[in-house]
Amino acid sequence: MSSKEELEIEAVVENLPRVLDFVNCNLENKDCPQNVRVQIDIAVEEIFVNIASYAYQPGKGPACIEVEVKDDPLSVELTFIDGGVQYDPLAKDDPDISMSVDEREIGGLGIFMVKQTMDYVEYEYVNGRNILRIKKNFDNEEQ
């Protein structure tokens, strides 16, 4: 069994608290461990802020966030959809974290963290829309 909710919102950084509230409200009654919620919040912030900052620049546009909580296995799948400039954040090489901050190229660390903390990350471009899907299992995570 699963439950799926959707939020359509203007992709502006000021709407991040509403997006986080929306996601967390969907996790509240599902025994999601605190450490997993923190990882999900960081991923949501990274992805939504990137959409708000780059997808429609210099203008503004909508974003859709879908949250589907599944029971078997207990997990959450989040889908971020925007109609902005086509951009695959997964196409960029991962940053070399063995280098110092001063030596590394700017950018890429946030999506790298998303890829490291989520169980599944996928991007596709369909019918003029960027679609980024992340999934996190939490039935086997320690609280």
DSSP file (Angstrom, degrees, kcal/mol; ACC not computed):
  #  RESIDUE AA STRUCTURE BP1 BP2  ACC     N-H-->O    O-->H-N    N-H-->O    O-->H-N    TCO  KAPPA ALPHA  PHI   PSI    X-CA   Y-CA   Z-CA
    1    1 A M              0   0    0      0, 0.0    70,-2.3     0, 0.0     2,-0.3   0.000 360.0 360.0 360.0 148.5    0.0    0.0    0.0
    2    2 A S  E     -A   70   0A   0     68,-0.2     2,-0.4    69,-0.1    68,-0.2  -0.974 360.0-143.4-147.0 161.1    1.2    3.5   -0.6
    3    3 A S  E     -A   69   0A   0     66,-2.3    66,-2.4    -2,-0.3     2,-0.4  -0.994  16.5-164.5-127.3 136.6    0.0    7.1   -0.3
    4    4 A K  E     +A   68   0A   0     -2,-0.4     2,-0.3    64,-0.2    64,-0.2  -0.979   8.2 177.9-128.2 130.7    0.8    9.8   -2.8
    5    5 A E  E     -A   67   0A   0     62,-2.7    62,-2.7    -2,-0.4     2,-0.4  -0.910  10.8-154.6-127.2 155.6    0.5   13.6   -2.4
    6    6 A E  E     -A   66   0A   0     -2,-0.3     2,-0.4    60,-0.2    60,-0.2  -0.991   5.5-166.4-136.2 140.0    1.4   16.4   -4.7
    7    7 A L  E     -A   65   0A   0     58,-2.5    58,-2.7    -2,-0.4     2,-0.5  -0.990   4.0-163.6-126.2 123.2    2.3   20.0   -4.2
    8    8 A E  E     +A   64   0A   0     -2,-0.4     2,-0.3    56,-0.2    56,-0.2  -0.927  28.3 156.3-103.0 128.9    2.4   22.6   -7.1
    9    9 A I  E     -A   63   0A   0     54,-2.8    54,-2.8    -2,-0.5     2,-0.2  -0.989  49.1 -92.4-152.0 152.7    4.3   25.7   -6.0
   10   10 A E  E     -A   62   0A   0     -2,-0.3     2,-2.0    52,-0.2     5,-0.2  -0.528  44.0-120.7 -68.4 133.7    6.2   28.6   -7.5
   11   11 A A        +     0   0    0     50,-3.2     2,-0.4    -2,-0.2    50,-0.3  -0.523  65.3 129.0 -81.9  79.0    9.9   27.6   -7.7
   12   12 A V    >   -     0   0    0     -2,-2.0     3,-2.5    48,-0.1     4,-0.2  -0.983  67.3-121.1-131.0 145.1   11.4   30.4   -5.5
   13   13 A V  G >  S+     0   0    0     -2,-0.4     3,-2.1     1,-0.3    -1,-0.1   0.817 109.2  68.0 -55.3 -33.4   13.7   29.9   -2.6
   14   14 A E  G 3  S+     0   0    0      1,-0.3    -1,-0.3     2,-0.1     4,-0.2   0.700  93.9  59.4 -61.8 -18.3   11.2   31.6   -0.3
   15   15 A N  G <> S+     0   0    0     -3,-2.5     4,-2.0     1,-0.2     3,-0.4   0.442  74.5  98.9 -90.1   0.1    8.9   28.6   -0.7
   16   16 A L  H <> S+     0   0    0     -3,-2.1     4,-2.8     1,-0.2     5,-0.2   0.906  78.4  54.5 -55.2 -45.7   11.4   26.1    0.6
   17   17 A P  H  > S+     0   0    0      0, 0.0     4,-2.4     0, 0.0    -1,-0.2   0.888 108.7  49.6 -57.2 -37.5    9.8   26.1    4.1
   18   18 A R  H  > S+     0   0    0     -3,-0.4     4,-2.3    -4,-0.2    -2,-0.2   0.888 111.2  49.3 -66.8 -38.4    6.5   25.2    2.6
   19   19 A V  H  X S+     0   0    0     -4,-2.0     4,-2.4     2,-0.2    -1,-0.2   0.934 112.1  47.5 -65.8 -45.7    8.1   22.4    0.5
   20   20 A L  H  X S+     0   0    0     -4,-2.8     4,-2.9     1,-0.2     5,-0.2   0.906 112.0  50.1 -62.4 -41.8    9.8   21.0    3.6
   21   21 A D  H  X S+     0   0    0     -4,-2.4     4,-2.6    -5,-0.2    -1,-0.2   0.923 109.9  51.4 -60.5 -44.2    6.6   21.1    5.6
   22   22 A F  H  X S+     0   0    0     -4,-2.3     4,-1.2     2,-0.2    -2,-0.2   0.931 113.4  43.8 -58.2 -48.2    4.8   19.3    2.9
   23   23 A V  H  X S+     0   0    0     -4,-2.4     4,-0.7     1,-0.2     3,-0.5   0.944 115.2  47.7 -64.1 -48.6    7.3   16.5    2.7
   24   24 A N  H >X S+     0   0    0     -4,-2.9     4,-1.4     1,-0.2     3,-0.6   0.838 105.3  58.6 -66.6 -33.1    7.6   16.2    6.5
   25   25 A C  H 3< S+     0   0    0     -4,-2.6     4,-0.5     1,-0.2    -1,-0.2   0.862 105.1  52.1 -61.6 -34.1    3.8   16.1    7.0
   26   26 A N  H 3< S+     0   0    0     -4,-1.2    -1,-0.2    -3,-0.5    -2,-0.2   0.692 113.1  44.1 -75.5 -18.0    3.7   13.1    4.7
   27   27 A L  H X<>S+     0   0    0     -4,-0.7     3,-1.8    -3,-0.6     5,-0.8   0.619  89.1  90.9 -97.5 -15.8    6.4   11.3    6.8
   28   28 A E  G ><5S+     0   0    0     -4,-1.4     3,-0.5     1,-0.3    -2,-0.1   0.853  92.7  35.9 -51.3 -47.5    5.0   12.1   10.2
   29   29 A N  G 3 5S+     0   0    0     -4,-0.5    -1,-0.3     1,-0.2    -2,-0.1   0.189 101.2  78.2 -96.8  18.0    2.8    9.1   10.7
   30   30 A K  G < 5S-     0   0    0     -3,-1.8    -1,-0.2     2,-0.1    -2,-0.1   0.170 101.1-113.2-114.0  18.3    5.1    6.6    9.0
   31   31 A D  T < 5 +     0   0    0     -3,-0.5    -3,-0.1     1,-0.2    -2,-0.1   0.869  49.3 176.6  54.2  39.9    7.6    6.0   11.7
   32   32 A C      < -     0   0    0     -5,-0.8    -1,-0.2    -4,-0.1     5,-0.1  -0.661  32.5-117.2 -76.6 121.0   10.4    7.6    9.7
   33   33 A P     >  -     0   0    0      0, 0.0     4,-2.2     0, 0.0     3,-0.5  -0.228  18.3-119.6 -59.4 147.9   13.5    7.6   11.8
   34   34 A Q  H  > S+     0   0    0      1,-0.2     4,-2.3   109,-0.2     5,-0.2   0.883 112.2  54.1 -57.3 -43.0   14.9   11.1   12.6
   35   35 A N  H  > S+     0   0    0    107,-0.2     4,-1.7     1,-0.2    -1,-0.2   0.850 109.4  48.8 -64.3 -32.1   18.2   10.5   10.9
   36   36 A V  H  > S+     0   0    0     -3,-0.5     4,-2.6     2,-0.2    -1,-0.2   0.893 108.7  53.1 -72.3 -40.0   16.4    9.6    7.7
   37   37 A R  H  X S+     0   0    0     -4,-2.2     4,-2.8     1,-0.2    -2,-0.2   0.892 108.0  51.4 -61.3 -39.2   14.2   12.7    7.9
   38   38 A V  H  X S+     0   0    0     -4,-2.3     4,-2.3     2,-0.2    -1,-0.2   0.932 110.8  47.8 -63.6 -44.7   17.3   14.8    8.2
   39   39 A Q  H  X S+     0   0    0     -4,-1.7     4,-2.2     1,-0.2    -2,-0.2   0.910 113.4  48.0 -61.9 -42.4   18.8   13.2    5.1
   40   40 A I  H  X S+     0   0    0     -4,-2.6     4,-2.9     2,-0.2     5,-0.2   0.918 110.3  51.9 -64.9 -43.5   15.5   13.6    3.2
   41   41 A D  H  X S+     0   0    0     -4,-2.8     4,-2.6     1,-0.2    -2,-0.2   0.902 109.9  49.2 -60.1 -41.7   15.3   17.3    4.3
   42   42 A I  H  X S+     0   0    0     -4,-2.3     4,-2.4     2,-0.2    -1,-0.2   0.921 113.0  47.3 -63.9 -43.3   18.8   18.0    3.1
   43   43 A A  H  X S+     0   0    0     -4,-2.2     4,-2.5     2,-0.2     5,-0.2   0.924 112.5  48.8 -64.1 -44.7   18.1   16.3   -0.3
   44   44 A V  H  X S+     0   0    0     -4,-2.9     4,-2.9     1,-0.2     5,-0.3   0.924 111.9  49.6 -61.1 -45.2   14.8   18.2   -0.7
   45   45 A E  H  X S+     0   0    0     -4,-2.6     4,-2.4    -5,-0.2     5,-0.3   0.939 112.0  47.9 -60.1 -47.5   16.5   21.5    0.1
   46   46 A E  H  X S+     0   0    0     -4,-2.4     4,-1.8    -5,-0.2    -2,-0.2   0.937 116.8  41.6 -58.5 -49.6   19.3   20.9   -2.3
   47   47 A I  H  X S+     0   0    0     -4,-2.5     4,-2.1     2,-0.2    -2,-0.2   0.937 117.1  45.3 -68.7 -47.5   17.0   19.9   -5.2
   48   48 A F  H  X S+     0   0    0     -4,-2.9     4,-2.9    -5,-0.2     5,-0.2   0.913 112.4  50.8 -66.0 -41.9   14.4   22.6   -4.6
   49   49 A V  H  X S+     0   0    0     -4,-2.4     4,-2.3    -5,-0.3    -1,-0.2   0.887 109.8  51.9 -63.7 -37.0   16.9   25.4   -4.2
   50   50 A N  H  X>S+     0   0    0     -4,-1.8     4,-2.1    -5,-0.3     5,-0.6   0.920 111.3  46.5 -63.9 -42.9   18.6   24.3   -7.4
   51   51 A I  I  X>S+     0   0    0     -4,-2.1     4,-1.7     1,-0.2     5,-0.6   0.949 115.1  46.8 -61.7 -48.0   15.3   24.4   -9.3
   52   52 A A  I  <5S+     0   0    0     -4,-2.9    -2,-0.2     1,-0.2    -1,-0.2   0.849 117.9  42.8 -62.4 -35.0   14.4   27.8   -7.8
   53   53 A S  I  <5S+     0   0    0     -4,-2.3    -1,-0.2    -5,-0.2    -2,-0.2   0.778 131.9  11.1 -84.6 -28.0   17.9   29.2   -8.5
   54   54 A Y  I  <5S+     0   0    0     -4,-2.1     3,-0.5    -5,-0.2    31,-0.2   0.699 101.4  79.3-127.3 -26.3   18.5   27.9  -12.0
   55   55 A A  I  <<S+     0   0    0     -4,-1.7    30,-2.6    -5,-0.6    -3,-0.1   0.879 111.7  17.7 -62.4 -41.9   15.5   26.4  -13.8
   56   56 A Y  S > <S-     0   0    0     -5,-0.6     3,-2.3     3,-0.2    -1,-0.2   0.276  92.6-173.7-115.8  10.1   13.7   29.5  -15.0
   57   57 A Q  T 3   +     0   0    0     -3,-0.5     3,-0.1     1,-0.4    28,-0.1  -0.271  69.7  17.3 -61.7 134.6   16.4   32.2  -14.7
   58   58 A P  T 3  S+     0   0    0      0, 0.0    -1,-0.4     0, 0.0    -2,-0.1  -0.990 133.3  40.0 -90.2   2.8   16.0   35.1  -15.1
   59   59 A G  S <  S-     0   0    0     -3,-2.3     2,-0.3     1,-0.1    -3,-0.2   0.029  80.6-108.0 -93.3-158.0   12.2   34.5  -14.6
   60   60 A K        +     0   0    0     -3,-0.1   -48,-0.1    -5,-0.1    -1,-0.1  -0.886  33.2 166.6-131.0 161.4   10.1   32.3  -12.4
   61   61 A G        -     0   0    0     -2,-0.3   -50,-3.2   -50,-0.3     2,-0.1  -0.968  34.4 -76.0-164.4 176.7    8.1   29.2  -13.0
   62   62 A P  E     -A   10   0A   0      0, 0.0    21,-0.7     0, 0.0     2,-0.3  -0.419  30.1-165.6 -84.9 156.8    6.2   26.3  -11.3
   63   63 A A  E     -AB   9  82A   0    -54,-2.8   -54,-2.8    19,-0.1     2,-0.4  -0.981   7.7-151.3-133.7 148.6    7.6   23.2   -9.7
   64   64 A C  E     -AB   8  81A   0     17,-2.6    17,-2.6    -2,-0.3     2,-0.5  -0.982   7.5-167.0-120.5 131.7    5.7   20.1   -8.7
   65   65 A I  E     -AB   7  80A   0    -58,-2.7   -58,-2.5    -2,-0.4     2,-0.4  -0.980   4.2-167.3-120.3 122.3    6.8   17.9   -5.8
   66   66 A E  E     -AB   6  79A   0     13,-2.7    13,-2.3    -2,-0.5     2,-0.5  -0.912   0.9-166.7-108.9 135.4    5.3   14.5   -5.4
   67   67 A V  E     -AB   5  78A   0    -62,-2.7   -62,-2.7    -2,-0.4     2,-0.5  -0.983   6.3-179.4-123.0 121.4    5.7   12.5   -2.2
   68   68 A E  E     -AB   4  77A   0      9,-2.6     9,-2.7    -2,-0.5     2,-0.6  -0.965   9.3-162.7-123.6 116.3    4.8    8.8   -2.2
   69   69 A V  E     -AB   3  76A   0    -66,-2.4   -66,-2.3    -2,-0.5     2,-0.3  -0.862  12.5-162.8 -97.9 124.9    5.2    6.8    1.0
   70   70 A K  E   > -AB   2  75A   0      5,-2.7     5,-2.1    -2,-0.6   -68,-0.2  -0.818  16.2-154.0-111.2 149.3    5.2    3.1    0.4
   71   71 A D  E   5S+ B   0  74A   0    -70,-2.3     3,-0.5    -2,-0.3   -69,-0.1   0.724  74.0  73.6 -93.6 -24.2    4.7    0.4    3.0
   72   72 A D  T   5S+     0   0    0      1,-0.6    -1,-0.2   -71,-0.3     2,-0.1  -0.799 121.7   8.2-139.1  95.5    6.6   -2.6    1.5
   73   73 A P  T   5S-     0   0    0      0, 0.0    -1,-0.6     0, 0.0     2,-0.5   0.603 107.4-116.6 -78.1 160.0    9.4   -1.9    1.9
   74   74 A L  E   5 +B   71   0A   0     -3,-0.5    64,-2.8    -2,-0.1    65,-1.1  -0.484  64.1 130.2 -64.3 115.5    8.8    1.2    4.1
   75   75 A S  E   < -BC  70 137A   0     -5,-2.1    -5,-2.7    -2,-0.5     2,-0.4  -0.956  50.4-127.2-159.1 168.8   10.2    4.0    1.9
   76   76 A V  E     -BC  69 136A   0     60,-2.3    60,-2.4    -2,-0.3     2,-0.5  -0.998  13.7-163.5-129.7 136.5    9.5    7.4    0.4
   77   77 A E  E     -BC  68 135A   0     -9,-2.7    -9,-2.6    -2,-0.4     2,-0.4  -0.983   8.2-166.9-118.1 126.2    9.9    8.4   -3.2
   78   78 A L  E     -BC  67 134A   0     56,-2.8    56,-2.8    -2,-0.5     2,-0.5  -0.939   1.0-165.7-115.0 134.8   10.0   12.1   -4.0
   79   79 A T  E     -BC  66 133A   0    -13,-2.3   -13,-2.7    -2,-0.4     2,-0.5  -0.981   2.1-163.3-122.7 127.8    9.6   13.4   -7.6
   80   80 A F  E     -BC  65 132A   0     52,-2.9    52,-2.6    -2,-0.5     2,-0.4  -0.947  11.8-176.3-111.7 125.3   10.6   16.9   -8.5
   81   81 A I  E     +BC  64 131A   0    -17,-2.6   -17,-2.6    -2,-0.5     2,-0.3  -0.981   8.8 161.4-127.7 131.1    9.2   18.2  -11.8
   82   82 A D  E     -BC  63 130A   0     48,-1.9    48,-2.7    -2,-0.4   -19,-0.1  -0.978  36.5-141.9-143.1 158.2    9.8   21.6  -13.5
   83   83 A G        +     0   0    0    -21,-0.7     3,-0.1    -2,-0.3   -20,-0.1   0.041  66.1 113.9-105.1  23.6    9.5   23.0  -17.0
   84   84 A G  S    S-     0   0    0      1,-0.2   -28,-0.2   -22,-0.1   -29,-0.1   0.097  79.1 -37.7 -80.0-164.2   12.7   25.0  -16.9
   85   85 A V  S    S-     0   0    0    -30,-2.6    -1,-0.2   -31,-0.2     2,-0.2  -0.296  74.3 -99.7 -57.4 135.8   15.9   24.7  -18.8
   86   86 A Q        +     0   0    0     -3,-0.1     2,-0.3     2,-0.0    -1,-0.1  -0.420  57.5 160.8 -61.9 125.9   16.8   21.1  -19.5
   87   87 A Y        -     0   0    0     -2,-0.2     3,-0.1    -3,-0.1    -3,-0.1  -0.915  30.6-159.2-154.1 122.8   19.4   20.1  -16.9
   88   88 A D    >   -     0   0    0     -2,-0.3     3,-1.4     1,-0.1     4,-0.4  -0.872   5.2-171.1-101.2 102.6   20.6   16.7  -15.7
   89   89 A P  T 3  S+     0   0    0      0, 0.0     3,-0.3     0, 0.0    -1,-0.1   0.686  84.5  60.6 -68.5 -15.7   22.3   17.2  -12.3
   90   90 A L  T 3  S+     0   0    0      1,-0.2     4,-0.1    -3,-0.1    -2,-0.0   0.600  88.4  72.6 -85.4 -11.4   23.5   13.6  -12.4
   91   91 A A  S <  S+     0   0    0     -3,-1.4    -1,-0.2     2,-0.1     2,-0.2   0.773  77.6  90.2 -75.4 -26.1   25.5   14.1  -15.6
   92   92 A K  S    S-     0   0    0     -4,-0.4    16,-0.0    -3,-0.3     0, 0.0  -0.467  89.1-104.9 -73.0 140.6   28.2   16.1  -13.9
   93   93 A D        -     0   0    0     -2,-0.2    -1,-0.1     1,-0.1     3,-0.1  -0.310  41.3-100.4 -60.9 146.2   31.1   14.1  -12.5
   94   94 A D        -     0   0    0      1,-0.1    -1,-0.1    -4,-0.1    15,-0.1  -0.393  45.2-101.4 -64.3 145.6   31.2   13.7   -8.7
   95   95 A P        -     0   0    0      0, 0.0     2,-1.2     0, 0.0    -1,-0.1  -0.356  30.6-111.6 -67.6 150.5   33.5   16.2   -7.0
   96   96 A D    >   -     0   0    0      1,-0.2     3,-1.5    -3,-0.1     8,-0.0  -0.714  34.3-174.9 -82.7  96.9   36.9   14.9   -5.8
   97   97 A I  T 3  S+     0   0    0     -2,-1.2    -1,-0.2     1,-0.3     4,-0.1   0.523  75.0  72.7 -77.1  -3.0   36.3   15.1   -2.1
   98   98 A S  T 3  S+     0   0    0      2,-0.1    -1,-0.3    -3,-0.0     2,-0.2   0.669  86.4  81.2 -79.9 -15.8   39.9   14.1   -1.4
   99   99 A M  S <  S-     0   0    0     -3,-1.5     5,-0.0     1,-0.1     2,-0.0  -0.511  92.6-101.5 -85.1 157.4   41.0   17.5   -2.6
  100  100 A S    >>  -     0   0    0     -2,-0.2     4,-1.6     1,-0.1     3,-0.8  -0.321  33.7-106.9 -71.4 162.0   40.9   20.5   -0.3
  101  101 A V  T 34 S+     0   0    0      1,-0.3    -1,-0.1     2,-0.2     3,-0.1   0.864 121.3  55.0 -57.0 -38.1   38.0   23.0   -0.7
  102  102 A D  T 34 S+     0   0    0      1,-0.2    -1,-0.3     3,-0.0    -3,-0.0   0.793 110.3  45.3 -67.7 -28.2   40.4   25.5   -2.3
  103  103 A E  T <4 S+     0   0    0     -3,-0.8    -1,-0.2     2,-0.1    -2,-0.2   0.722  96.3  90.1 -88.8 -23.4   41.5   23.0   -4.9
  104  104 A R  S  < S-     0   0    0     -4,-1.6     2,-0.1     1,-0.1     3,-0.0  -0.363  82.6-106.6 -76.9 153.0   38.0   21.7   -5.9
  105  105 A E        -     0   0    0      1,-0.1     2,-0.2     2,-0.1    -1,-0.1  -0.453  43.6-101.8 -68.7 149.7   35.8   23.1   -8.6
  106  106 A I  S    S+     0   0    0     -2,-0.1    -1,-0.1     2,-0.1    -5,-0.0  -0.538  83.7  23.7 -74.1 139.4   32.8   25.1   -7.3
  107  107 A G  S    S+     0   0    0     -2,-0.2    -2,-0.1    -3,-0.0     0, 0.0   0.040  76.8  78.7  94.7 159.4   29.5   23.2   -7.4
  108  108 A G     >  +     0   0    0    -14,-0.1     4,-1.5   -13,-0.1     5,-0.1   0.208  64.9 102.4  93.8 -14.3   28.4   19.6   -7.5
  109  109 A L  H  > S+     0   0    0      2,-0.2     4,-2.2     1,-0.2     5,-0.1   0.885  78.6  53.6 -71.5 -36.9   28.8   18.9   -3.8
  110  110 A G  H  > S+     0   0    0      2,-0.2     4,-1.9     1,-0.2    -1,-0.2   0.944 111.3  42.7 -63.7 -49.5   25.1   19.1   -3.0
  111  111 A I  H  > S+     0   0    0      1,-0.2     4,-2.5     2,-0.2    -1,-0.2   0.829 111.0  58.3 -68.5 -29.4   23.9   16.6   -5.6
  112  112 A F  H  X S+     0   0    0     -4,-1.5     4,-1.9     2,-0.2    -1,-0.2   0.922 105.9  49.0 -61.3 -44.3   26.8   14.4   -4.6
  113  113 A M  H  X S+     0   0    0     -4,-2.2     4,-1.9     2,-0.2     5,-0.2   0.893 109.5  52.5 -62.5 -39.7   25.4   14.4   -1.0
  114  114 A V  H  X S+     0   0    0     -4,-1.9     4,-2.2     1,-0.2    -2,-0.2   0.941 110.1  47.8 -60.5 -46.8   22.0   13.5   -2.4
  115  115 A K  H  < S+     0   0    0     -4,-2.5    -1,-0.2     1,-0.2    -2,-0.2   0.838 113.2  49.2 -64.0 -32.6   23.4   10.6   -4.4
  116  116 A Q  H  < S+     0   0    0     -4,-1.9    -1,-0.2    -5,-0.2    -2,-0.2   0.808 117.8  37.5 -76.6 -30.0   25.3    9.4   -1.3
  117  117 A T  H  < S+     0   0    0     -4,-1.9     2,-0.2    -3,-0.2    -2,-0.2   0.710 103.7  73.6 -98.8 -22.3   22.4    9.5    1.1
  118  118 A M  S  < S-     0   0    0     -4,-2.2    18,-0.2    -5,-0.2     3,-0.1  -0.598  71.5-138.4 -91.8 155.7   19.5    8.4   -1.0
  119  119 A D  S    S+     0   0    0     16,-2.1     2,-0.3     1,-0.3    17,-0.2   0.677  89.0  18.3 -83.3 -18.7   18.9    4.7   -2.1
  120  120 A Y  E     +D  135   0A   0     15,-1.4    15,-2.2     2,-0.0     2,-0.4  -0.969  60.5 178.1-155.5 133.6   17.9    5.7   -5.6
  121  121 A V  E     +D  134   0A   0     -2,-0.3     2,-0.3    13,-0.2    13,-0.2  -0.988  11.5 169.5-140.2 129.2   18.3    8.8   -7.7
  122  122 A E  E     -D  133   0A   0     11,-2.6    11,-3.1    -2,-0.4     2,-0.4  -0.999  13.4-164.8-143.3 141.8   17.1    9.1  -11.3
  123  123 A Y  E     +D  132   0A   0     -2,-0.3     2,-0.3     9,-0.2     9,-0.2  -0.968  13.5 165.1-124.5 142.9   16.8   12.0  -13.8
  124  124 A E  E     -D  131   0A   0      7,-2.2     7,-2.6    -2,-0.4     2,-0.5  -0.985  28.1-140.7-149.7 156.4   14.8   12.1  -17.1
  125  125 A Y  E     +D  130   0A   0     -2,-0.3     2,-0.4     5,-0.2     5,-0.2  -0.969  30.7 169.9-118.9 114.8   13.7   14.8  -19.4
  126  126 A V  E >   -D  129   0A   0      3,-2.2     3,-1.2    -2,-0.5    -2,-0.1  -0.990  61.4 -16.2-133.9 127.4   10.2   14.1  -20.8
  127  127 A N  T 3  S-     0   0    0     -2,-0.4    -1,-0.1     1,-0.3     3,-0.1   0.868 129.0 -47.2  50.5  45.1    7.9   16.4  -22.8
  128  128 A G  T 3  S+     0   0    0      1,-0.2     2,-0.4    -3,-0.1    -1,-0.3   0.680 115.5 114.8  75.5  17.7    9.8   19.5  -21.9
  129  129 A R  E <   - D   0 126A   0     -3,-1.2    -3,-2.2   -46,-0.1     2,-0.4  -0.974  61.7-136.2-127.5 135.8   10.0   18.7  -18.2
  130  130 A N  E     -CD  82 125A   0    -48,-2.7   -48,-1.9    -2,-0.4     2,-0.5  -0.738  25.0-170.3 -80.0 130.2   12.9   17.9  -15.9
  131  131 A I  E     -CD  81 124A   0     -7,-2.6    -7,-2.2    -2,-0.4     2,-0.5  -0.964   7.3-179.5-129.2 114.8   12.0   15.0  -13.7
  132  132 A L  E     -CD  80 123A   0    -52,-2.6   -52,-2.9    -2,-0.5     2,-0.4  -0.967   6.9-169.3-117.2 122.7   14.2   14.1  -10.8
  133  133 A R  E     +CD  79 122A   0    -11,-3.1   -11,-2.6    -2,-0.5     2,-0.3  -0.926   6.1 179.5-115.2 132.6   13.3   11.1   -8.6
  134  134 A I  E     -CD  78 121A   0    -56,-2.8   -56,-2.8    -2,-0.4     2,-0.4  -0.961   5.6-166.7-127.7 150.7   14.8   10.2   -5.3
  135  135 A K  E     -CD  77 120A   0    -15,-2.2   -16,-2.1    -2,-0.3   -15,-1.4  -0.998   5.3-172.1-138.4 141.4   14.0    7.3   -3.0
  136  136 A K  E     -C   76   0A   0    -60,-2.4   -60,-2.3    -2,-0.4     2,-0.3  -0.981  12.9-149.8-135.0 122.1   14.9    6.5    0.5
  137  137 A N  E     +C   75   0A   0     -2,-0.4   -62,-0.3   -62,-0.2   -63,-0.1  -0.691  19.7 171.0 -82.4 140.2   14.1    3.2    2.3
  138  138 A F        +     0   0    0    -64,-2.8     3,-0.3    -2,-0.3   -63,-0.2   0.290  53.0  89.9-135.5  13.6   13.7    3.6    6.0
  139  139 A D  S    S+     0   0    0    -65,-1.1   -64,-0.1     1,-0.2    -2,-0.0   0.725  98.4  38.9 -79.6 -19.1   12.4    0.3    7.3
  140  140 A N  S    S+     0   0    0    -66,-0.2     2,-0.3     2,-0.1    -1,-0.2   0.278  92.6 107.2-112.2  10.9   15.9   -0.9    7.9
  141  141 A E  S    S-     0   0    0     -3,-0.3     2,-0.2     1,-0.0    -3,-0.0  -0.657  71.1-118.6 -88.5 144.3   17.4    2.3    9.2
  142  142 A E              0   0    0     -2,-0.3  -107,-0.2     1,-0.1  -106,-0.1  -0.583 360.0 360.0 -81.4 144.3   18.3    2.6   12.9
  143  143 A Q              0   0    0     -2,-0.2  -109,-0.2  -110,-0.1    -1,-0.1   0.450 360.0 360.0 -87.6 360.0   16.5    5.4   14.9
